[in-house]
Amino acid sequence: MITMKDIVREGHPALRKISEEVRLPPSEEDKKILEEMLTFLKNSQDPEISKKYGLRAGVGLAAPQLAINKRMFAMHVTDEKDRLYSYGFFNPKIVSHSVEETHLENGEGCLSVDREVPGIVPRYKRITIEAVTLEGEKVKLRLRNLPAIVFQHELDHLNGIMFYDRIEGYQDQFKKELP
């Protein structure tokens, strides 16, 4: 079972590397890791389990956050219509996106960042993505609003980008605070 001690924190070199494609079909080991990542997200959102194991609630987890530089991540999030997006993705990518942008009003957080980072993180409001699921199915999905934001945040992890890299003026304003 993945717990908070397994998640690397900012400053770890794996968070700044571009991850390698996962060879398809994925190995049993890669599938097991991705299943455990999805289970972590579900557990982190369960009040009893998260309290018992000291888990911070999360809606997405990327392999680099476990110091594994492979292009895979899990997301477990509901949209404004209460539709659940619960996936493990191999080799996810955005194939198209809206011009219109959106952001989370209170900014973004990250399981690898143990501090609050204020600021607006611009994201595409709507995206079309392609990936291979945990079940080995090639999918093409349209995501909007929160699920789209979560997907983009996790995809950034696969490219060595932290959410605060996207906050305008962040690097200048907080250089002294960066680890």
C-alpha positions as CSV (number, residue, x, y, z in Angstrom):
1,M,0.0,0.0,0.0
2,I,1.3,3.4,-1.0
3,T,1.4,5.9,1.9
4,M,2.7,9.5,2.2
5,K,6.2,8.2,3.0
6,D,6.4,6.8,-0.5
7,I,5.7,10.1,-2.1
8,V,8.8,12.2,-2.9
9,R,8.8,15.9,-2.1
10,E,9.8,18.9,-4.1
11,G,13.5,19.1,-4.5
12,H,13.7,15.4,-5.5
13,P,15.4,15.0,-8.9
14,A,12.7,12.6,-10.2
15,L,10.2,15.5,-10.1
16,R,12.2,17.5,-12.7
17,K,12.9,14.7,-15.2
18,I,11.0,14.0,-18.4
19,S,9.5,10.6,-18.0
20,E,10.0,7.7,-20.4
21,E,7.1,6.1,-22.4
22,V,5.7,2.9,-20.9
23,R,6.3,-0.1,-23.2
24,L,3.0,-1.5,-24.3
25,P,1.4,-3.8,-23.4
26,P,2.5,-2.7,-19.9
27,S,4.4,-5.1,-17.7
28,E,2.7,-6.7,-14.7
29,E,4.9,-4.6,-12.5
30,D,3.8,-1.3,-14.2
31,K,0.2,-2.4,-13.9
32,K,0.6,-3.2,-10.2
33,I,2.2,0.2,-9.5
34,L,-0.5,2.1,-11.4
35,E,-3.3,0.1,-9.6
36,E,-1.6,0.9,-6.2
37,M,-1.5,4.6,-7.2
38,L,-5.3,4.6,-8.0
39,T,-5.9,2.8,-4.7
40,F,-3.9,5.4,-2.8
41,L,-6.2,8.2,-4.3
42,K,-9.3,6.3,-3.3
43,N,-7.9,5.6,0.2
44,S,-6.8,9.3,0.6
45,Q,-10.4,10.4,0.0
46,D,-11.9,8.0,2.5
47,P,-12.0,9.8,5.9
48,E,-11.5,6.6,8.0
49,I,-8.6,5.2,5.9
50,S,-6.9,8.5,5.4
51,K,-7.0,9.2,9.1
52,K,-5.7,5.7,10.0
53,Y,-2.7,5.9,7.7
54,G,-2.1,9.7,7.7
55,L,-2.9,10.3,4.0
56,R,-3.3,13.7,2.5
57,A,-6.4,13.8,0.2
58,G,-5.4,13.7,-3.5
59,V,-7.2,13.6,-6.8
60,G,-4.2,12.7,-8.9
61,L,-0.8,10.9,-8.5
62,A,1.9,10.6,-11.1
63,A,4.7,8.0,-11.2
64,P,7.5,10.6,-10.8
65,Q,6.0,11.4,-7.4
66,L,7.0,7.8,-6.4
67,A,10.5,8.5,-8.0
68,I,9.5,6.4,-11.0
69,N,10.1,8.2,-14.3
70,K,7.5,6.5,-16.4
71,R,4.6,8.1,-18.3
72,M,1.8,6.9,-16.1
73,F,-0.6,8.5,-13.6
74,A,-3.8,7.9,-11.8
75,M,-6.7,10.3,-11.3
76,H,-9.8,9.9,-9.1
77,V,-12.0,13.0,-9.2
78,T,-15.6,13.9,-9.7
79,D,-16.9,16.8,-11.9
80,E,-19.5,19.4,-11.2
81,K,-22.2,16.9,-12.3
82,D,-20.9,14.3,-9.8
83,R,-19.5,12.1,-12.6
84,L,-16.5,10.1,-11.4
85,Y,-13.3,10.0,-13.5
86,S,-11.3,7.2,-12.0
87,Y,-8.5,6.1,-14.2
88,G,-5.0,4.7,-14.4
89,F,-3.4,6.0,-17.6
90,F,-0.3,4.8,-19.5
91,N,1.3,7.2,-22.0
92,P,-1.4,9.9,-21.6
93,K,-1.3,12.9,-23.9
94,I,-3.5,15.9,-24.9
95,V,-4.5,15.7,-28.6
96,S,-6.5,19.0,-28.6
97,H,-7.5,21.8,-26.2
98,S,-9.7,24.8,-26.0
99,V,-8.4,28.3,-26.4
100,E,-10.4,29.2,-23.3
101,E,-8.5,28.8,-20.0
102,T,-9.7,28.1,-16.4
103,H,-8.1,27.8,-13.0
104,L,-8.9,26.7,-9.5
105,E,-10.0,29.7,-7.4
106,N,-7.9,28.8,-4.4
107,G,-4.9,27.7,-6.5
108,E,-3.6,24.2,-6.8
109,G,-1.9,21.8,-4.3
110,C,0.3,18.8,-4.8
111,L,1.0,15.7,-2.7
112,S,4.8,16.4,-3.3
113,V,4.5,20.0,-2.0
114,D,4.2,20.4,1.8
115,R,3.4,24.1,1.7
116,E,0.7,26.3,0.4
117,V,1.7,28.1,-2.8
118,P,-0.6,31.0,-3.6
119,G,-1.3,32.0,-7.2
120,I,-3.4,31.3,-10.2
121,V,-2.4,28.3,-12.3
122,P,-3.7,28.8,-15.9
123,R,-5.1,25.6,-17.5
124,Y,-7.1,24.7,-20.6
125,K,-10.8,24.6,-19.8
126,R,-11.4,21.7,-22.2
127,I,-9.1,19.0,-23.4
128,T,-9.3,15.9,-25.5
129,I,-6.9,13.2,-24.4
130,E,-5.6,9.8,-25.5
131,A,-4.1,7.1,-23.3
132,V,-4.1,3.4,-22.5
133,T,-6.1,2.5,-19.4
134,L,-5.2,0.0,-16.7
135,E,-7.4,-2.5,-18.5
136,G,-5.3,-2.1,-21.7
137,E,-7.9,-0.2,-23.6
138,K,-7.0,2.7,-25.8
139,V,-9.2,5.6,-24.9
140,K,-10.0,9.1,-26.2
141,L,-11.8,11.2,-23.7
142,R,-13.1,14.8,-23.5
143,L,-12.4,16.4,-20.2
144,R,-13.5,19.8,-18.9
145,N,-13.1,21.9,-15.8
146,L,-11.8,20.0,-12.7
147,P,-11.0,16.7,-14.5
148,A,-9.2,18.6,-17.2
149,I,-7.2,20.6,-14.6
150,V,-6.2,17.4,-12.8
151,F,-5.2,15.7,-16.0
152,Q,-3.0,18.7,-17.0
153,H,-1.4,18.8,-13.5
154,E,-0.5,15.2,-13.6
155,L,0.7,15.4,-17.2
156,D,3.0,18.2,-16.1
157,H,4.6,15.8,-13.6
158,L,5.5,13.5,-16.5
159,N,7.3,16.4,-18.1
160,G,9.2,17.6,-15.0
161,I,7.0,20.6,-14.5
162,M,5.6,21.6,-11.1
163,F,2.3,23.5,-10.8
164,Y,4.0,26.6,-9.4
165,D,6.1,26.8,-12.6
166,R,3.0,28.0,-14.3
167,I,2.1,30.8,-11.8
168,E,3.0,34.1,-13.4
169,G,5.9,35.8,-11.6
170,Y,6.3,32.9,-9.2
171,Q,9.9,32.2,-9.9
172,D,10.9,35.8,-9.3
173,Q,8.7,36.3,-6.3
174,F,9.6,33.2,-4.4
175,K,13.2,32.3,-5.5
176,K,14.4,32.5,-2.0
177,E,11.9,30.0,-0.7
178,L,12.5,27.3,-3.3
179,P,14.2,24.2,-1.9
